[in-house]
């Protein structure tokens, strides 16, 4: 892990995203655990939950995980541009080569939350720029939990040996797990893929207006809709996606199959909530936030 030596780290304070008090999630998650779950879900969906862009949202910065996020530690590479999914050679360059990505360790644990950012000027001029990109992408997902990472910078320029050793210990454990898996000395890693999320990808892809953004649109739609019990909130994500122009209306049967909501939404009600003439979402906060996120995907240049 030679390229971990030239790194700066940023202390990430959490903030409340609204005037309402943030409470622990029903499953008992704390803010740090929410961040850890976001990166883990992104890994399980093959980097399709998080979208890293510039401030305008027009340019995408691709990312790739080195290991499966574990114990609140995520290790990933962030490119300075969009990289085709089949361009594996891009990610294989070593520290002594011209690499147009930087390595990042995201530590999100109860005893501390921070980013370790490799200072690679070939990829990004300043570490501060990388942190802005990270916060912008992570906050899109954290906002649904009424959380965001503060934008005030708390940089420590010199290596914090204890924290760096802690991060490396996690990485080394993951290396050992990988070697054990390779030689058959431990059980295979268990990926907890959500079967309904995969079903959504299969059923909704044909309804998208831009096939290249299929994973981003469907992942966000699934995130905004999954588990909703209120009829209006359940339909909110789909209506926002339609109004943002990233998807046309899926069939009623496909929608209720994915979200198992036939008992909540009748065919007539489905038609009502997806009708452009229905104005019940105009001042609905959940809808406004969802619309902005879908619009950013719509306008992103790939």
C-alpha positions in Angstrom: 0.0 0.0 0.0 2.8 2.4 -1.0 0.4 5.0 -2.2 -1.1 5.5 1.2 2.0 7.3 2.4 1.4 10.7 0.7 -2.1 11.5 2.0 -3.9 14.2 3.9 -6.9 13.6 6.0 -10.1 15.6 6.5 -12.2 15.4 9.6 -15.9 15.1 8.5 -18.4 16.8 10.8 -22.0 15.8 10.3 -24.7 18.4 10.1 -28.5 18.3 10.2 -30.0 18.8 6.7 -33.1 20.5 8.0 -34.4 22.4 11.0 -36.0 19.2 12.3 -34.0 17.2 14.9 -32.4 14.1 13.5 -33.3 10.9 15.3 -31.6 7.5 15.1 -33.1 5.3 12.4 -35.6 2.7 13.5 -32.8 0.1 13.3 -30.7 2.1 15.6 -28.2 3.5 13.1 -26.0 6.4 14.1 -24.9 9.0 11.6 -21.5 7.3 11.1 -23.2 4.0 10.4 -25.5 5.6 7.9 -22.5 6.8 5.9 -20.9 3.3 6.2 -24.2 1.8 4.9 -24.3 4.2 1.9 -20.8 3.1 0.7 -21.6 -0.6 1.3 -24.8 -0.3 -0.7 -22.9 1.5 -3.5 -20.5 -1.4 -3.6 -23.2 -4.0 -3.7 -24.9 -2.2 -6.6 -21.6 -2.1 -8.5 -20.9 1.7 -7.9 -24.4 2.8 -9.0 -25.8 4.3 -5.8 -23.3 7.2 -5.5 -22.9 9.8 -8.3 -19.8 12.0 -8.0 -20.0 15.1 -10.2 -18.6 18.7 -10.5 -20.6 21.6 -9.0 -22.7 22.0 -12.2 -23.5 18.3 -12.3 -22.4 18.2 -15.9 -19.3 16.1 -15.5 -19.1 12.7 -13.8 -16.1 11.4 -11.9 -16.1 7.6 -12.0 -15.1 5.6 -9.0 -14.1 2.0 -8.2 -13.8 0.2 -4.9 -10.6 -1.7 -4.1 -12.2 -3.9 -1.5 -15.7 -4.5 -0.2 -16.5 -1.8 2.5 -16.3 -3.4 5.9 -16.3 -2.3 9.5 -17.0 1.3 8.5 -14.0 1.4 6.2 -14.3 2.0 2.4 -11.3 2.1 0.1 -11.9 3.4 -3.4 -10.3 5.1 -6.4 -11.8 8.3 -7.8 -11.0 9.2 -11.4 -10.7 12.8 -12.7 -13.2 12.0 -15.5 -15.9 9.5 -16.6 -14.4 6.0 -17.3 -16.2 3.4 -19.4 -17.2 0.4 -17.3 -15.2 -2.0 -19.4 -12.0 0.1 -19.2 -10.3 -2.0 -16.5 -6.8 -1.0 -17.6 -7.5 2.5 -16.4 -7.7 1.4 -12.8 -4.7 -0.9 -12.8 -2.0 1.7 -13.0 0.5 1.8 -10.1 1.6 4.7 -7.9 4.8 5.3 -10.0 2.8 5.5 -13.2 0.7 8.3 -14.6 -2.5 7.6 -12.8 -5.5 9.8 -13.4 -7.3 8.8 -10.2 -6.7 9.3 -6.5 -7.0 6.7 -3.7 -9.4 7.5 -0.9 -10.1 5.8 2.5 -13.4 6.7 4.0 -13.5 6.0 7.7 -17.0 6.2 9.2 -17.0 4.7 12.7 -18.4 5.9 16.1 -14.9 6.8 17.3 -14.2 9.0 14.3 -15.3 9.9 10.8 -12.8 11.2 8.2 -11.4 10.9 4.7 -7.9 10.0 3.9 -7.1 11.5 0.4 -4.1 10.7 -1.6 -2.4 13.8 -2.9 -2.0 12.9 -6.6 -1.6 16.1 -8.7 -1.8 14.1 -11.9 -5.4 13.5 -11.2 -6.6 16.5 -9.1 -4.8 19.8 -8.5 -5.8 20.0 -4.8 -7.0 17.6 -2.1 -9.6 20.2 -1.3 -11.2 19.7 -4.7 -11.4 15.9 -4.1 -13.1 16.5 -0.8 -15.7 18.8 -2.4 -16.5 16.1 -5.0 -16.8 13.4 -2.3 -19.1 15.5 0.0 -21.3 16.5 -3.0 -21.8 12.9 -4.0 -22.2 11.4 -0.5 -24.6 14.2 0.6 -27.1 13.3 -2.2 -27.6 9.9 -0.4 -27.2 11.2 3.1 -29.9 13.9 2.6 -32.6 11.2 2.5 -31.6 10.6 6.2 -31.7 14.3 7.0 -27.9 14.3 7.2 -25.0 15.9 5.3 -21.3 16.2 5.8 -20.2 19.7 6.7 -18.3 21.6 4.0 -16.0 23.5 6.3 -12.5 22.1 5.9 -10.5 20.5 8.7 -7.4 19.4 7.0 -4.4 17.8 8.8 -1.5 18.1 6.4 0.9 15.7 8.2 0.4 12.0 8.5 -1.6 10.9 11.6 0.3 7.6 12.1 -2.2 6.1 14.5 -5.2 6.7 12.3 -3.3 5.6 9.2 -2.2 2.4 10.9 -5.8 1.7 11.9 -7.0 2.1 8.3 -4.2 -0.2 7.0 -5.1 -2.8 9.6 -8.6 -3.0 8.1 -7.2 -3.2 4.6 -4.8 -5.9 5.6 -7.6 -7.9 7.1 -9.5 -7.7 3.9 -6.4 -8.8 2.0 -6.2 -11.9 4.2 -9.9 -12.6 3.7 -9.4 -12.4 -0.1 -6.4 -14.8 0.1 -8.3 -17.2 2.3 -11.2 -17.1 -0.2 -8.8 -17.8 -3.1 -7.3 -20.9 -1.4 -10.6 -22.1 -0.1 -9.9 -21.7 3.6 -13.0 -19.7 4.5 -16.6 -19.4 3.4 -17.3 -17.3 0.3 -18.2 -13.7 0.8 -22.0 -13.3 1.1 -23.3 -10.4 -1.0 -26.7 -9.3 0.3 -28.2 -8.3 -3.0 -31.7 -7.1 -2.9 -33.7 -9.2 -5.3 -36.3 -6.6 -5.8 -33.7 -4.0 -6.7 -32.4 -6.4 -9.4 -36.0 -6.9 -10.5 -36.5 -3.1 -10.8 -33.5 -3.0 -13.1 -34.9 -5.7 -15.3 -38.5 -4.2 -15.5 -37.8 -0.5 -15.7 -34.8 -0.3 -18.1 -37.0 -0.2 -21.1 -38.9 2.8 -19.7 -35.7 5.0 -19.4 -35.1 7.9 -21.8 -31.3 7.4 -21.7 -30.1 3.8 -21.4 -26.6 4.8 -20.5 -27.9 6.1 -17.2 -30.1 3.1 -16.4 -28.3 2.1 -13.2 -28.2 5.6 -11.7 -31.9 6.3 -12.4 -33.2 2.9 -11.2 -31.0 2.9 -8.1 -32.2 6.3 -7.1 -35.9 5.5 -7.9 -35.6 2.3 -5.8 -33.9 4.2 -2.9 -36.6 6.8 -2.8 -39.5 4.3 -3.1 -38.5 1.2 -1.2 -40.3 0.7 2.1 -42.7 3.6 1.7 -46.1 2.9 3.3 -47.8 6.2 2.5 -49.4 6.1 -0.9 -48.4 9.6 -1.9 -44.8 9.2 -0.7 -44.6 5.8 -2.4 -45.4 7.3 -5.8 -43.3 10.4 -5.2 -40.0 9.1 -6.6 -41.6 7.8 -9.8 -43.4 11.1 -10.4 -40.2 13.1 -9.8 -38.3 10.9 -12.2 -41.0 11.3 -14.9 -41.1 15.1 -14.5 -37.3 15.3 -14.6 -37.4 13.5 -18.0 -35.4 10.4 -17.1 -38.1 7.8 -17.3 -41.5 7.3 -19.0 -44.3 5.8 -17.0 -43.7 2.0 -16.4 -46.7 -0.3 -16.5 -48.8 -0.5 -13.4 -48.2 -4.3 -13.1 -44.4 -3.8 -13.2 -44.4 -1.1 -10.6 -46.5 -3.0 -8.0 -44.5 -6.2 -8.7 -41.2 -4.5 -7.7 -42.6 -2.6 -4.7 -45.2 -5.1 -3.6 -47.7 -2.3 -3.2 -50.9 -3.5 -5.0 -52.7 -3.3 -1.7 -51.7 0.4 -1.3 -52.1 1.7 -4.9 -54.9 0.8 -7.2 -54.6 1.0 -11.0 -56.8 4.1 -10.9 -54.7 5.8 -8.2 -51.5 4.9 -10.1 -52.9 6.8 -13.1 -53.8 9.7 -10.9 -50.4 10.2 -9.3 -48.5 9.8 -12.6 -50.8 12.2 -14.5 -48.9 15.5 -15.3 -52.1 17.3 -14.4 -52.0 16.2 -10.8 -50.4 19.1 -8.9 -50.4 17.5 -5.4 -46.6 17.2 -5.4 -45.9 20.9 -6.2 -45.1 21.9 -2.6 -44.2 18.4 -1.4 -40.6 18.5 0.0 -39.8 14.9 -0.7 -40.8 15.5 -4.4 -38.8 18.7 -4.7 -35.6 17.0 -3.4 -36.1 13.9 -5.6 -36.8 16.1 -8.7 -33.5 17.9 -8.2 -31.5 14.7 -7.9 -33.1 13.2 -11.0 -32.6 16.4 -12.9 -28.9 16.3 -12.1 -28.7 12.8 -13.6 -30.6 14.0 -16.6 -28.2 16.8 -17.2 -25.0 14.9 -16.4 -22.7 14.4 -19.5 -21.5 10.9 -20.1 
